[in-house]
Amino acid sequence: MTISEQIKVLCVRSNISVAELARRIGTTPQNLGGKMKRESFTIAELEDIAEAVNCSFERKFVLENGEKI
């Protein structure tokens, strides 16, 4: 699942539209839509999206032995 697909699911589960998410993170629906089309999010933007819907965003690498970085 792409990050854009995950954001769409997040919106559905949070009962908000993508346009409302854009408003909450301080951008336009057109700008957010473009980022979703290009899959061009920074980690900071993903953290802002999580904060906007009152959830957390986790990022990490998991090695074959289970170690998380």
ZALOVEX-680182 format. One record per residue (C-alpha): residue in three letters; x, y, z. Coordinates in steps of 0.25 Angstrom, whole numbers, plus 2048, in hexadecimal, padded with zeros to 3 digits. Layout:
BEGIN
ALAXYZ/...
END
This chain:
BEGIN
MET800800800/THR80680E7FC/ILE807819806/SER7FC8207FE/GLU7F2814800/GLN7F681480F/ILE7F2822810/LYS7E5820809/VAL7E2815812/LEU7E681D81E/CYS7DC828819/VAL7D181E818/ARG7D3818826/SER7D482682C/ASN7C782A825/ILE7CD83681E/SER7CF83980F/VAL7DD83B808/ALA7D984A807/GLU7D684B816/LEU7E4844819/ALA7EA84F80F/ARG7E485A817/ARG7E8854825/ILE7F7853820/GLY7F786181A/THR7F785E80B/THR7ED85E800/PRO7E68527FB/GLN7ED8547ED/ASN7FB8547F4/LEU7F88477FC/GLY7F28417F0/GLY7FE8437E8/LYS80783E7F3/MET7FE8317F4/LYS7FF8307E5/ARG80E8317E5/GLU8108297F2/SER8198357F7/PHE818836806/THR82383A810/ILE82383381D/ALA81F840823/GLU81384181B/LEU80F83381E/GLU81083782D/ASP80884382B/ILE7FD83A824/ALA7FD831830/GLU7FC83C83A/ALA7F0842832/VAL7E8836834/ASN7ED833842/CYS7F5827840/SER80482383F/PHE80D821833/GLU819817835/ARG82481582C/LYS82F80B82D/PHE838800826/VAL8377F282B/LEU8437E9829/GLU8417DA826/ASN8447D7834/GLY8397E0839/GLU8427EB83E/LYS83B7F983B/ILE842805837/
END
